Amino acid sequence: MALFNRAWKLSAIFAAALLSFPAFADQPGKFDFYVLALSWSPTYCKQQGGNANPHQCDVQSPFRFVVHGLWPQYERGYPASCKGVQQRIDRDIAVGMEDIMPSHGLVFHQWRKHGTCSGLEPESYFALTREAFEKITIPGAFATLNKRGKAAPATVEKAFRLANPGLKDEGMAVTCERGELEEVRICLTKDLEFRSCKSVDRAGCRTDSLFVPPPGSR
């Protein structure tokens, strides 16, 4: 009986140890698809006010949609901060991304959290990020908006769908912050083709309408 009890205790300890570790560690290059997150910069500038990045929120040359990041995804969840990959990247990469990712701090953070899981070298990862951004046609309404607007998330999705043949409602999500347009997140294959992504689509903004701040908002 004592031997049985000892064996049972050892089995319980072993099982508890297994439960304390993840089923697998995130590995660079091991993911299913990408999400391209496009942030509506005026919302960030308005909500952050004096704490906003000064370059991104220069009222003389305001940004509109900018890249938040290109995020490797699993069908459910996502890898993050993969190990065994260089964490620091050359500042020249951030300088080269300023036109679509105006914050150097954002570029460095995106590499550490998401780029390290892409399986790509930093230069290739940000080149792919630019390619993904350039693949997307921004609807004309957002390219010309110059005063506060209002729209339903479904209307924003429709505008992007009509401007980008092949993009479906179930392949993107609109997110909001404090009742204002935050981001449009678009799902792409590793080859940057449009694809569906139920988990991302379900996480979209559920409000009936949201406000769209104009460029230059502070």
N, C-alpha and C positions, 0 to 999 in steps of 0.2 A: 504493500500500500504506500509506503514512504517513497519507493522508487517511482510509482505511478504519479504521486503528487508532485514530485520533483520534475518529472517529465512534462506534466501538465503545465506547471509554472513556467518552465523554459519555453514551451510552445506559445504560451500567452505573451511572454516578453518578446519573443521573436515576431509574433503577429502585430503587436503594438509598435515595434520598431519599423515594420514595413509600412504601417499606416501613417507613420510620421514623415515619410518621404514621398515626393510626387511619383506618379506612375512612370514618368520619364522626364528627363531634363530637356529643356528646349535646346535644339541643335541648329546651328546656322544652316540655312538652305532647306530645312525640313518643315515645310508649311504648304498650304493648299492654294492660296490666292493672295492678292494684294487688295488693300483699300487705299484709294487716293482720297485724302481728306483735304477739301478746299474750304478755307475759312473766309467768311465775309469780313474783311479787315475793318470796315467802319464800325461793326458791332464791338470788336475787340477794343478799338480806340475809344469809343464812347464809354464803354463800361469800365475800362481801366483808368481813364482820365490821366491824371498826372503821373501815374505809375506805368503808363504804356511806353513801349519802345519808341523813342523819338524819331528814328528814321522811318519806321513803318507808319507813324501817325503824323508826319509832317503835313500840315494843312495845305501847304503850297503844292505838294505833289502827292496826293493821297492814293493809296492802293485800293483796289477793289477785292476780287478774289485772289487770295494767295495760297500757297501750299502750306498746310500744317504738317503733312507728312505722307509718306508712302509706307503703309504698314503691312508686313507679312501677317497672314491670318490662318488659323485653322478653321475648319467648318464650324467649330464651336470654340470660341476663345482665340487667343493669339499668343505667340511666343514673345518674350521680352528680355532684353539685356542678356543676350547669349554670351556665354563664357568662351574663353580661348580665342577671342578676336580683339584686335587692337581697339582701345577705347578712345584714344586721342586722334584727331584728324587735323590735317594742315589747315591753317586759317585761310589759305588761298581758296579752298573749296567753298567756304562760307562766303567769301567775297564774290566768287563766281555765281553764287545762287541768289544774290541780293535782289535781283529783279523779280523773283517769284517767291523767295523766302527771305524777307527783309530783316530778320533778326538773326544775328550770328549765334546767339545763345540757343535759339530754336534749332538751328542746323546742328550744333554740337549735341544737343539733347536728343534730337531725332536719330542721329547716328548711334548714340549709346543705347537707346531703348529699342529702336526698331531696325536700324540699318545693320547692326551686328548680327541680326537673325536672318538677313537676306541671303547669306552665302556669297555676297559680292564684296569686292574691294571698295573702299570709300568712294573713289572716283567713279567707278562703274555704278554704284548705288545711286549717287546723286545725278549721274547722267541719265539713268533710268527714271528717276523722279521727274526730271525735266521732260523727258520723252512722254511720260504719262500725262503731265500737265498740258503739254502741247497737243496731245491727242484730243483733249476735251474742248469743245466749242462752248464758250460762255454765251448764254442766251442774250440777245440784244438788249432786253429790258435792263439787265444788270450792267451792261456796258455803258448805258446812257443815263441811268438813274441819277438824279441830282437833287432830289428832295425825298423826305421820309415817305416810304411806301408801306403797304400792308398787303399780305397775301397768305393764303392757306398753304401749309406744307405741300399738299397735293398739287397745288398750282405751281409751286417752285419745281417740283419733280417733273411735272408735265412740260414746263419750259425747257428743262435740260433734256428730257426725252425727245422732244421735237427737234432740238438743235443737234442731237447726236444720234443718228440712225443706228439702231442695234441696241441702244441702251433701254432697258426696261424698268418699270417702277420697282420690281422686286430685286433690281440690281443696284439700288442706291437708297440712301436715307438722308433726310433733312433733319438736322438737329437744331435746337434752340436753347437760348440762355436768357432767363428773365423776360420771356415773351418776345425775344428778338431773334432774328435769323443768326445762327451761329456758323453752321457748316453744311456743306453738301458732301456726302461720302459716297464714292463710286467704287464699285467692286470690279476688279480686273483680274484676268488670268495672269500667270507668270509671263505670258507673251503680250500682255496689255490688251487683251480682247475683253469686251464687255461680258459679264457673266452674272447669274443670279446669286444671291447671298441672303438667305432667309434670316440668319441670325443678325446681320447688320440692318436689314430692312425693318425687323421687329423693334430695333432700338431707336427708331426715328421719333421725332417730335410728334406728340399726339394732340396738340392743341388745334383748335379750329382755325385760328389765324395767328399770324405773328407779324411784328413790325420789322421793317427793313431800313436801318439808318442809312442816310446818304454819306458818300465820301466827304471827309472833312469834319465828321462828327467828333466832338470832344466833350 
